[in-house]
Amino acid sequence: MIDTFTAILNKHEADDDAQISETELFESAVRKEFANGKELLIAYKASFITLHDFISGKVTNLPVIPIRQSDEFYIKKHTQSQYPYFHSHNFYELIYVRKGKCLQKFDNGSQLNLIEKQCLLIPPNTIHSIEKCGHSDVILKMVIPCKIFEQTGGAVIGGCFSGAYKIFNSVTSTAEFIILKLLEEQYGKNKFKNLILQSYLTILFAELVGYQQNDVALETLLNNYFDESFRTASLLEFATLLNYNANYVSRLIKKRTGKSFSDLLTRYRINRAKDLLIESAMTIEEIAFNVGYSTASGLYKQFFTQLGVSPAEYRNLFK
């Protein structure tokens, strides 16, 4: 499968290189890929924007916001010949960073830096841009028409989004296998290809959502444990409460959250200390003991490491 995967990605790179090398091919692609393609081409010419200006990245703020369109599912590599430009689309887009990183920018000025093994689901009508990828980056973009999404991802997720996108962390090996199968299957000639693709998509979303729910459940257990035992909290005690080996729980926490038990406990204590510094008249020594440090110096050290200021300086910011 890996050889097939590599061959498909190489073909995507070659196809895009050929498309941007000739004005006629480029304009044909614009008319086909964008709902407002004709309007875009007229606006480009009226603004004296050349093909070279566009593909070189010289022009990123276009006179008309391009609206990508598709009524078919497909998956494609974000190739090195593609430069960033703000656009929207009439479909759902699922972006998977298989290797490297991927910087997203949104029209409200916010940015999102995706890292390896993360997925990002962007709903229709969201204006965003994808920064140019590096030579070693492998970024896959899945175009999912609304009707297909409703039958696959929508059935699993429920169509709920907080903000302009939804992030799935720590994509599992099972989810990655399904993504590679989608990439391979889209070129198949099976008469049931569309049914197969939709079935894979449903399984993919179930895997992404199920794993994320496990992440949330684990963090909820940790936060509940910290609420009750933050002064004396330990990995061994937490693992015992779950009836698991401490080493196993340590690896599980690191895999699911990207942080160690100690890092999460420190974050919890510092956040609690921040609240007490603002809301109470307790001394810093009293706060240090309250959040689980045996001496004030322990709080000072962690506070400065995390925030770059001392507890006293932080308190003065809110006076």
VOBA-1610 file (N, C-alpha, C; in pm, whole numbers, padded with zeros to 5 digits, always signed):
BEGIN
Met+00083-00121+00000Met+00000+00000+00000Met+00086+00126+00000Ile+00202+00122+00070Ile+00288+00240+00080Ile+00340+00281-00057Asp+00377+00180-00142Asp+00425+00211-00277Asp+00315+00279-00358Thr+00192+00229-00345Thr+00079+00289-00415Thr+00055+00431-00366Phe+00062+00449-00235Phe+00043+00579-00172Phe+00145+00680-00226Thr+00273+00640-00230Thr+00379+00729-00277Thr+00359+00764-00424Ala+00320+00667-00505Ala+00297+00691-00647Ala+00183+00790-00670Ile+00077+00778-00590Ile-00038+00868-00603Ile+00003+01011-00567Leu+00078+01027-00458Leu+00121+01160-00416Leu+00214+01224-00518Asn+00302+01144-00576Asn+00392+01195-00680Asn+00313+01241-00802Lys+00207+01168-00834Lys+00121+01207-00946Lys+00051+01339-00917His+00005+01358-00794His-00059+01485-00756His+00037+01602-00775Glu+00163+01582-00733Glu+00264+01688-00749Glu+00286+01719-00897Ala+00298+01614-00979Ala+00323+01633-01122Ala+00204+01700-01190Asp+00084+01659-01154Asp-00036+01718-01216Asp-00047+01867-01185Asp-00020+01904-01060Asp-00029+02045-01023Asp+00081+02128-01089Asp+00200+02071-01099Asp+00310+02140-01168Asp+00272+02170-01313Ala+00211+02070-01379Ala+00172+02087-01520Ala+00061+02190-01533Gln-00031+02189-01438Gln-00148+02278-01445Gln-00110+02424-01434Ile-00012+02454-01348Ile+00024+02595-01327Ile+00128+02644-01427Ser+00176+02554-01511Ser+00280+02597-01606Ser+00220+02660-01732Glu+00090+02637-01755Glu+00027+02692-01874Glu-00099+02770-01836Thr-00110+02890-01888Thr-00223+02976-01856Thr-00356+02912-01893Glu-00362+02846-02009Glu-00488+02786-02055Glu-00535+02677-01958Leu-00442+02591-01913Leu-00478+02485-01819Leu-00521+02544-01686Phe-00451+02648-01643Phe-00482+02712-01516Phe-00623+02773-01520Glu-00654+02845-01625Glu-00786+02909-01635Glu-00897+02804-01645Ser-00870+02695-01713Ser-00968+02587-01722Ser-00994+02528-01584Ala-00888+02511-01506Ala-00902+02457-01370Ala-00981+02553-01281Val-00957+02683-01297Val-01029+02783-01217Val-01178+02776-01247Arg-01214+02768-01375Arg-01356+02761-01413Arg-01423+02637-01355Lys-01349+02527-01351Lys-01406+02401-01304Lys-01411+02394-01151Glu-01306+02439-01084Glu-01294+02418-00940Glu-01367+02521-00856Phe-01391+02639-00912Phe-01451+02747-00833Phe-01591+02781-00882Ala-01682+02796-00786Ala-01821+02830-00820Ala-01828+02966-00888Asn-01737+03056-00852Asn-01732+03189-00912Asn-01610+03204-01002Gly-01575+03095-01074Gly-01455+03093-01156Gly-01450+03201-01263Lys-01562+03221-01335Lys-01564+03323-01439Lys-01543+03462-01380Glu-01609+03487-01266Glu-01594+03617-01200Glu-01450+03638-01155Leu-01386+03531-01107Leu-01247+03540-01063Leu-01155+03579-01179Leu-01170+03514-01291Leu-01083+03541-01405Leu-01100+03683-01456Ile-01225+03731-01457Ile-01250+03870-01497Ile-01184+03967-01400Ala-01197+03936-01269Ala-01139+04024-01166Ala-00987+04024-01173Tyr-00926+03906-01198Tyr-00780+03898-01210Tyr-00731+03988-01323Lys-00796+03975-01438Lys-00751+04051-01556Lys-00774+04200-01536Ala-00885+04236-01472Ala-00913+04378-01446Ala-00812+04437-01348Ser-00759+04353-01260Ser-00661+04399-01160Ser-00518+04375-01208Phe-00503+04329-01332Phe-00372+04303-01392Phe-00292+04201-01311Ile-00362+04100-01256Ile-00295+03992-01185Ile-00264+03882-01286Thr-00135+03849-01301Thr-00095+03747-01396Thr-00090+03611-01330Leu-00082+03507-01412Leu-00067+03372-01361Leu+00058+03362-01275His+00167+03424-01320His+00292+03421-01243His+00274+03486-01106Asp+00201+03598-01103Asp+00176+03665-00974Asp+00106+03570-00876Phe+00010+03495-00929Phe-00069+03408-00842Phe+00012+03289-00794Ile+00076+03217-00886Ile+00144+03093-00847Ile+00275+03119-00773Ser+00327+03242-00780Ser+00451+03274-00708Ser+00423+03318-00566Gly+00295+03334-00533Gly+00260+03378-00398Gly+00268+03529-00382Lys+00293+03601-00492Lys+00304+03747-00485Lys+00171+03810-00445Val+00062+03750-00492Val-00072+03801-00460Val-00143+03700-00372Thr-00179+03740-00250Thr-00251+03651-00159Thr-00392+03703-00130Asn-00409+03835-00135Asn-00542+03893-00113Asn-00605+03923-00250Leu-00688+03833-00294Leu-00747+03843-00426Leu-00864+03941-00427Pro-00895+04003-00543Pro-01003+04101-00550Pro-01141+04039-00523Val-01152+03908-00546Val-01277+03836-00519Val-01241+03710-00441Ile-01315+03679-00335Ile-01287+03559-00257Ile-01326+03435-00339Pro-01231+03349-00374Pro-01264+03229-00451Pro-01350+03133-00367Ile-01448+03073-00431Ile-01535+02976-00364Ile-01517+02842-00433Arg-01445+02752-00369Arg-01423+02620-00427Arg-01552+02540-00423Gln-01569+02454-00522Gln-01692+02376-00531Gln-01660+02232-00568Ser-01746+02140-00524Ser-01736+02001-00567Ser-01861+01927-00522Asp-01912+01841-00608Asp-02023+01755-00571Asp-01979+01609-00564Glu-01846+01589-00564Glu-01790+01455-00551Glu-01683+01454-00441Phe-01673+01340-00372Phe-01566+01322-00274Phe-01435+01297-00346Tyr-01329+01358-00295Tyr-01195+01320-00340Tyr-01094+01357-00234Ile-00979+01295-00241Ile-00871+01322-00147Ile-00746+01353-00228Lys-00674+01457-00187Lys-00562+01505-00268Lys-00454+01563-00176Lys-00332+01550-00220Lys-00221+01608-00146Lys-00219+01759-00162His-00183+01830-00053His-00155+01973-00063His-00013+01984-00118Thr-00001+02013-00247Thr+00127+02003-00315Thr+00214+02127-00295Gln+00342+02109-00327Gln+00439+02217-00306Gln+00419+02333-00402Ser+00347+02310-00511Ser+00325+02418-00607Ser+00210+02509-00567Gln+00138+02473-00461Gln+00022+02552-00418Gln+00065+02660-00319Tyr+00024+02784-00348Tyr+00055+02896-00261Tyr-00069+02939-00184Pro-00050+03003-00068Pro-00166+03039+00014Pro-00250+03150-00048Tyr-00380+03137-00035Tyr-00473+03242-00074Tyr-00602+03220+00003Phe-00666+03327+00044Phe-00791+03315+00118Phe-00902+03269+00023His-00978+03170+00069His-01086+03116-00011His-01189+03052+00082Ser-01305+03021+00028Ser-01404+02943+00102Ser-01447+02827+00012His-01538+02745+00059His-01583+02632-00022His-01724+02591+00017Asn-01791+02521-00074Asn-01929+02480-00048Asn-01938+02336+00002Phe-01826+02284+00051Phe-01819+02148+00102Phe-01745+02147+00235Tyr-01743+02032+00301Tyr-01660+02012+00420Tyr-01521+01970+00374Glu-01420+02020+00444Glu-01282+01983+00411Glu-01215+01923+00535Leu-01164+01801+00519Leu-01094+01734+00628Leu-00946+01729+00591Ile-00865+01797+00670Ile-00721+01808+00642Ile-00645+01720+00742Tyr-00560+01634+00688Tyr-00481+01542+00773Tyr-00333+01568+00751Val-00261+01595+00861Val-00116+01615+00855Val-00050+01480+00884Arg-00012+01411+00780Arg+00053+01280+00800Arg+00198+01297+00843Lys+00259+01404+00794Lys+00399+01430+00829Lys+00424+01580+00824Gly+00501+01630+00920Gly+00536+01772+00921Gly+00435+01857+00994Lys+00399+01970+00933Lys+00306+02064+00997Lys+00227+02137+00889Cys+00120+02205+00933Cys+00034+02276+00838Cys-00024+02398+00908Leu+00009+02516+00855Leu-00039+02641+00914Leu-00165+02689+00842Gln-00272+02707+00919Gln-00397+02760+00868Gln-00414+02904+00914Lys-00463+02989+00824Lys-00496+03127+00860Lys-00642+03152+00827Phe-00710+03231+00914Phe-00852+03259+00894Phe-00872+03409+00874Asp-00984+03443+00814Asp-01006+03582+00776Asp-01024+03675+00895Asn-01045+03620+01015Asn-01057+03704+01135Asn-00921+03735+01197Gly-00813+03688+01131Gly-00678+03715+01181Gly-00620+03604+01266Ser-00700+03505+01302Ser-00650+03395+01385Ser-00571+03295+01301Gln-00486+03218+01368Gln-00404+03117+01302Gln-00413+02985+01378Leu-00388+02877+01308Leu-00389+02745+01370Leu-00276+02664+01308Asn-00184+02619+01392Asn-00070+02541+01344Asn-00093+02394+01374Leu-00131+02318+01272Leu-00153+02175+01289Leu-00020+02102+01289Ile-00009+02001+01373Ile+00113+01921+01378Ile+00085+01779+01331Glu+00190+01701+01321Glu+00180+01564+01272Glu+00075+01484+01348Lys-00005+01407+01273Lys-00110+01319+01327Lys-00231+01395+01378Gln-00252+01516+01332Gln-00374+01590+01364Gln-00462+01602+01240Cys-00593+01607+01263Cys-00691+01630+01157Cys-00769+01757+01189Leu-00805+01829+01085Leu-00886+01949+01100Leu-01006+01940+01007Leu-01125+01956+01063Leu-01248+01955+00983Leu-01300+02098+00971Ile-01309+02147+00848Ile-01354+02284+00822Ile-01489+02279+00751Pro-01591+02342+00809Pro-01724+02339+00746Pro-01734+02435+00628Pro-01841+02425+00549Pro-01859+02514+00433Pro-01864+02661+00474Asn-01826+02747+00380Asn-01834+02893+00393Asn-01732+02953+00490Thr-01638+02873+00537Thr-01531+02925+00622Thr-01421+02982+00533Ile-01383+03107+00554Ile-01276+03169+00475Ile-01142+03144+00543His-01053+03078+00473His-00923+03043+00531His-00820+03028+00420Ser-00695+03013+00461Ser-00588+02984+00366Ser-00495+02881+00428Ile-00430+02804+00343Ile-00334+02703+00387Ile-00196+02746+00341Glu-00104+02762+00435Glu+00030+02808+00398Glu+00102+02705+00312Lys+00197+02753+00236Lys+00274+02665+00146Lys+00345+02558+00229Cys+00340+02435+00180Cys+00401+02326+00257Cys+00548+02312+00224Gly+00622+02252+00318Gly+00763+02228+00298Gly+00787+02100+00220His+00912+02077+00184His+00947+01962+00100His+00912+01830+00169Ser+00927+01824+00301Ser+00904+01697+00372Ser+00763+01686+00430Asp+00680+01791+00415Asp+00544+01785+00467Asp+00456+01695+00380Val+00371+01617+00446Val+00271+01537+00374Val+00135+01572+00433Ile+00060+01653+00357Ile-00070+01704+00402Ile-00176+01657+00303Leu-00277+01587+00353Leu-00383+01536+00268Leu-00512+01613+00294Lys-00579+01651+00186Lys-00704+01726+00195Lys-00818+01643+00139Met-00919+01619+00222Met-01036+01543+00178Met-01152+01638+00154Val-01204+01638+00034Val-01318+01720-00004Val-01444+01635+00013Ile-01534+01679+00102Ile-01653+01599+00134Ile-01778+01685+00109Pro-01847+01662-00002Pro-01970+01738-00029Pro-02069+01726+00086Cys-02151+01829+00103Cys-02243+01836+00218Cys-02333+01713+00227Lys-02386+01667+00114Lys-02477+01552+00116Lys-02406+01428+00167Ile-02281+01408+00124Ile-02205+01292+00170Ile-02168+01307+00316Phe-02134+01430+00358Phe-02099+01451+00498Phe-02218+01419+00590Glu-02336+01461+00549Glu-02455+01434+00631Glu-02476+01285+00653Gln-02438+01205+00553Gln-02457+01060+00562Gln-02341+00989+00631Thr-02231+01059+00650Thr-02112+00995+00710Thr-02071+01067+00839Gly-01993+01176+00824Gly-01947+01249+00942Gly-02059+01312+01021Gly-02160+01366+00952Gly-02270+01431+01022Gly-02345+01335+01111Ala-02359+01208+01066Ala-02428+01108+01145Ala-02352+01074+01272Val-02218+01089+01267Val-02133+01056+01382Val-02115+01177+01475Ile-02084+01292+01414Ile-02054+01412+01491Ile-02180+01484+01536Gly-02285+01474+01455Gly-02409+01544+01489Gly-02412+01684+01432Gly-02314+01718+01345Gly-02313+01849+01281Gly-02279+01964+01374Cys-02222+01933+01491Cys-02194+02039+01589Cys-02051+02089+01575Phe-02034+02219+01565Phe-01902+02279+01558Phe-01894+02393+01659Ser-01781+02400+01730Ser-01758+02514+01819Ser-01663+02607+01744Gly-01716+02711+01684Gly-01633+02801+01604Gly-01631+02758+01459Ala-01519+02789+01393Ala-01512+02769+01248Ala-01454+02634+01209Tyr-01417+02550+01306Tyr-01355+02423+01271Tyr-01361+02326+01389Lys-01319+02203+01363Lys-01312+02100+01467Lys-01181+02026+01451Ile-01104+02014+01559Ile-00974+01948+01557Ile-00985+01809+01616Phe-00919+01713+01551Phe-00906+01578+01603Phe-00758+01554+01631Asn-00724+01529+01756Asn-00585+01510+01794Asn-00544+01363+01788Ser-00414+01341+01771Ser-00355+01207+01781Ser-00429+01104+01696Val-00426+01122+01565Val-00490+01028+01474Val-00429+00889+01492Thr-00513+00789+01511Thr-00467+00653+01537Thr-00417+00585+01409Ser-00348+00475+01426Ser-00300+00399+01310Ser-00418+00344+01231Thr-00528+00312+01301Thr-00649+00264+01232Thr-00706+00374+01144Ala-00715+00497+01198Ala-00768+00610+01121Ala-00679+00639+01001Glu-00547+00633+01020Glu-00456+00659+00908Glu-00471+00552+00800Phe-00488+00427+00840Phe-00508+00320+00743Phe-00633+00348+00658Ile-00740+00393+00722Ile-00864+00423+00651Ile-00843+00538+00553Ile-00767+00640+00595Ile-00738+00753+00506Ile-00661+00707+00382Leu-00563+00619+00403Leu-00486+00568+00289Leu-00573+00481+00198Lys-00667+00407+00258Lys-00760+00328+00177Lys-00853+00419+00096Leu-00895+00530+00154Leu-00976+00627+00079Leu-00899+00681-00041Leu-00772+00712-00017Leu-00687+00765-00125Leu-00674+00662-00237Glu-00655+00538-00200Glu-00639+00431-00298Glu-00771+00400-00369Glu-00880+00394-00293Glu-01008+00351-00345Glu-01068+00451-00444Gln-01034+00579-00430Gln-01095+00678-00519Gln-01053+00656-00665Tyr-00945+00583-00686Tyr-00900+00554-00822Tyr-00946+00416-00870Gly-01023+00346-00782Gly-01071+00214-00818Gly-01184+00218-00920Lys-01212+00104-00981Lys-01316+00094-01084Lys-01432+00006-01040Asn-01434-00027-00911Asn-01544-00108-00858Asn-01676-00034-00876Lys-01778-00104-00923Lys-01907-00037-00947Lys-01971+00012-00817Phe-01922-00040-00703Phe-01972+00003-00573Phe-01877+00104-00506Lys-01793+00169-00589Lys-01689+00257-00535Lys-01746+00364-00443Asn-01853+00432-00483Asn-01909+00539-00400Asn-01959+00487-00265Leu-02019+00369-00267Leu-02064+00308-00142Leu-01946+00272-00053Ile-01840+00221-00115Ile-01720+00185-00039Ile-01658+00310+00024Leu-01648+00418-00056Leu-01590+00543-00005Leu-01671+00598+00112Gln-01804+00597+00100Gln-01888+00648+00208Gln-01878+00561+00333Ser-01864+00431+00312Ser-01849+00340+00426Ser-01718+00368+00499Tyr-01609+00385+00422Tyr-01480+00418+00483Tyr-01487+00552+00557Leu-01556+00650+00497Leu-01568+00781+00562Leu-01641+00771+00695Thr-01750+00694+00699Thr-01825+00677+00823Thr-01738+00615+00931Ile-01662+00511+00893Ile-01573+00445+00988Ile-01463+00541+01034Leu-01411+00621+00940Leu-01307+00718+00976Leu-01357+00817+01081Phe-01475+00876+01058Phe-01527+00972+01155Phe-01558+00905+01289Ala-01606+00782+01286Ala-01633+00710+01410Ala-01504+00689+01488Glu-01396+00657+01417Glu-01266+00637+01481Glu-01213+00769+01538Leu-01222+00878+01460Leu-01172+01008+01506Leu-01250+01057+01628Val-01383+01049+01622Val-01466+01097+01731Val-01452+01009+01854Gly-01450+00876+01832Gly-01437+00784+01946Gly-01308+00803+02020Tyr-01198+00823+01948Tyr-01069+00843+02013Tyr-01065+00975+02087Gln-01125+01079+02028Gln-01128+01209+02094Gln-01210+01202+02222Gln-01321+01127+02219Gln-01401+01113+02340Gln-01324+01044+02450Asn-01238+00947+02410Asn-01152+00883+02509Asn-01055+00982+02571Asp-01002+01074+02485Asp-00914+01179+02536Asp-00985+01266+02639Val-01107+01309+02604Val-01185+01394+02694Val-01215+01323+02824Ala-01251+01193+02813Ala-01284+01115+02933Ala-01164+01106+03025Leu-01045+01083+02970Leu-00924+01073+03052Leu-00893+01205+03120Glu-00900+01316+03045Glu-00872+01446+03105Glu-00975+01481+03212Thr-01100+01439+03191Thr-01204+01463+03293Thr-01171+01387+03420Leu-01128+01261+03406Leu-01088+01181+03523Leu-00972+01247+03597Leu-00874+01296+03519Leu-00758+01362+03580Leu-00799+01488+03654Asn-00881+01571+03590Asn-00924+01696+03655Asn-01006+01670+03781Asn-01091+01568+03775Asn-01169+01533+03895Asn-01077+01485+04007Tyr-00976+01407+03969Tyr-00879+01359+04068Tyr-00800+01475+04127Phe-00755+01568+04042Phe-00681+01684+04091Phe-00768+01770+04183Asp-00896+01785+04148Asp-00987+01863+04233Asp-00991+01808+04375Glu-00985+01677+04386Glu-00997+01612+04516Glu-00863+01599+04588Ser-00754+01584+04511Ser-00627+01545+04575Ser-00508+01623+04525Phe-00526+01749+04482Phe-00415+01821+04419Phe-00296+01842+04511Arg-00318+01843+04644Arg-00205+01864+04736Arg-00116+01741+04744Thr-00176+01623+04732Thr-00100+01499+04749Thr-00103+01411+04625Ala-00151+01463+04513Ala-00170+01383+04392Ala-00041+01315+04347Ser-00054+01189+04303Ser+00060+01116+04250Ser+00012+01023+04139Leu+00102+00992+04047Leu+00070+00902+03938Leu+00032+00765+03990Leu+00105+00717+04091Leu+00077+00585+04147Leu-00064+00579+04205Glu-00104+00682+04279Glu-00237+00682+04339Glu-00345+00688+04231Phe-00324+00771+04128Phe-00422+00783+04020Phe-00436+00651+03946Ala-00324+00585+03919Ala-00327+00456+03849Ala-00397+00351+03934Thr-00374+00354+04064Thr-00438+00259+04155Thr-00590+00277+04154Leu-00634+00403+04150Leu-00777+00430+04145Leu-00841+00374+04019Leu-00763+00370+03910Leu-00813+00317+03783Leu-00791+00166+03770Asn-00721+00108+03870Asn-00688-00035+03866Asn-00595-00070+03750Tyr-00500+00020+03722Tyr-00403-00004+03616Tyr-00262+00013+03671Asn-00166-00043+03598Asn-00025-00025+03630Asn+00016+00120+03607Ala+00099+00176+03694Ala+00138+00317+03684Ala+00211+00347+03553Asn+00298+00256+03508Asn+00371+00278+03383Asn+00275+00284+03264Tyr+00173+00197+03266Tyr+00075+00197+03158Tyr-00003+00328+03156Val-00046+00374+03274Val-00122+00499+03283Val-00036+00617+03240Ser+00091+00613+03275Ser+00183+00721+03235Ser+00192+00730+03084Arg+00208+00614+03017Arg+00217+00613+02870Arg+00084+00656+02807Leu-00026+00612+02868Leu-00159+00646+02816Leu-00183+00797+02823Ile-00148+00858+02935Ile-00165+01003+02951Ile-00081+01079+02849Lys+00042+01035+02831Lys+00131+01102+02736Lys+00078+01088+02594Lys+00028+00971+02560Lys-00023+00946+02425Lys-00150+01025+02399Arg-00239+01031+02498Arg-00369+01095+02476Arg-00362+01247+02487Thr-00277+01301+02574Thr-00275+01445+02599Thr-00151+01515+02545Gly-00046+01436+02517Gly+00079+01497+02472Gly+00162+01552+02587Lys+00114+01533+02711Lys+00185+01582+02830Lys+00198+01471+02932Ser+00293+01486+03025Ser+00310+01387+03131Ser+00215+01417+03246Phe+00198+01320+03335Phe+00115+01340+03454Phe+00167+01460+03534Ser+00298+01467+03549Ser+00359+01576+03624Ser+00330+01712+03560Asp+00338+01719+03427Asp+00310+01844+03356Asp+00165+01889+03380Leu+00072+01794+03373Leu-00070+01827+03393Leu-00098+01870+03536Leu-00033+01805+03632Leu-00051+01842+03772Leu+00005+01982+03797Thr+00122+02010+03740Thr+00181+02144+03754Thr+00090+02250+03694Arg+00035+02222+03576Arg-00056+02317+03512Arg-00178+02342+03599Tyr-00231+02237+03658Tyr-00348+02251+03746Tyr-00313+02338+03867Arg-00200+02310+03930Arg-00160+02386+04049Arg-00134+02533+04017Ile-00069+02559+03905Ile-00040+02698+03866Ile-00171+02772+03837Asn-00264+02708+03769Asn-00393+02773+03742Asn-00468+02803+03871Arg-00461+02711+03965Arg-00526+02734+04095Arg-00457+02849+04169Ala-00324+02853+04162Ala-00248+02961+04227Ala-00283+03096+04163Lys-00297+03099+04033Lys-00333+03223+03964Lys-00467+03276+04015Asp-00564+03187+04031Asp-00696+03229+04082Asp-00685+03286+04223Leu-00606+03219+04308Leu-00594+03264+04446Leu-00519+03397+04455Leu-00421+03417+04368Leu-00346+03543+04367Leu-00438+03660+04332Ile-00533+03637+04246Ile-00624+03743+04203Ile-00740+03763+04300Glu-00795+03650+04348Glu-00922+03655+04421Glu-00910+03654+04573Ser-00791+03624+04627Ser-00778+03614+04773Ser-00670+03709+04825Ala-00670+03724+04959Ala-00567+03807+05024Ala-00460+03720+05088Met-00458+03592+05055Met-00360+03499+05111Met-00219+03540+05072Thr-00123+03513+05160Thr+00016+03538+05126Thr+00062+03436+05023Ile+00173+03465+04958Ile+00224+03373+04857Ile+00264+03240+04922Glu+00318+03247+05046Glu+00354+03124+05117Glu+00230+03040+05145Glu+00120+03104+05182Glu-00005+03033+05209Glu-00061+02971+05080Ile-00051+03047+04972Ile-00100+02995+04843Ile-00016+02875+04800Ala+00116+02884+04818Ala+00204+02773+04780Ala+00164+02646+04853Phe+00140+02656+04983Phe+00098+02539+05062Phe-00040+02492+05017Asn-00129+02587+04989Asn-00266+02553+04951Asn-00272+02471+04823Val-00184+02502+04727Val-00190+02433+04598Val-00098+02310+04592Gly-00029+02280+04704Gly+00044+02153+04709Gly+00195+02162+04712Tyr+00251+02282+04727Tyr+00395+02295+04738Tyr+00435+02305+04885Ser+00544+02237+04921Ser+00587+02238+05062Ser+00656+02368+05100Thr+00710+02439+04999Thr+00774+02568+05024Thr+00732+02667+04916Ala+00747+02796+04947Ala+00712+02900+04850Ala+00805+02896+04729Ser+00930+02853+04752Ser+01027+02851+04642Ser+00982+02756+04530Gly+00913+02648+04567Gly+00863+02555+04467Gly+00762+02622+04375Leu+00673+02700+04434Leu+00574+02774+04355Leu+00643+02879+04270Tyr+00738+02953+04330Tyr+00807+03058+04255Tyr+00875+03000+04130Lys+00943+02887+04148Lys+01017+02826+04037Lys+00923+02785+03923Gln+00816+02713+03956Gln+00723+02667+03854Gln+00645+02782+03791Phe+00610+02880+03872Phe+00533+02995+03823Phe+00614+03072+03719Phe+00742+03095+03752Phe+00826+03170+03660Phe+00852+03090+03532Thr+00870+02958+03547Thr+00893+02871+03431Thr+00773+02874+03337Gln+00653+02870+03395Gln+00532+02863+03315Gln+00492+02998+03255Leu+00507+03107+03333Leu+00451+03236+03293Leu+00555+03346+03269Gly+00677+03324+03315Gly+00780+03424+03293Gly+00776+03541+03390Val+00690+03533+03492Val+00683+03635+03598Val+00672+03565+03731Ser+00702+03637+03839Ser+00689+03580+03973Ser+00543+03589+04017Pro+00504+03512+04121Pro+00368+03523+04173Pro+00332+03666+04216Ala+00427+03735+04278Ala+00402+03871+04324Ala+00379+03965+04205Glu+00459+03949+04100Glu+00443+04033+03981Glu+00310+04004+03913Tyr+00269+03879+03911Tyr+00141+03844+03851Tyr+00027+03906+03928Arg+00033+03902+04061Arg-00072+03961+04145Arg-00082+04112+04120Asn+00032+04177+04106Asn+00032+04323+04086Asn-00032+04363+03953Leu-00031+04272+03855Leu-00093+04302+03726Leu-00243+04325+03739Phe-00304+04272+03845Phe-00450+04279+03860Phe-00492+04373+03971Lys-00399+04452+04020Lys-00435+04550+04124Lys-00477+04682+04060
//
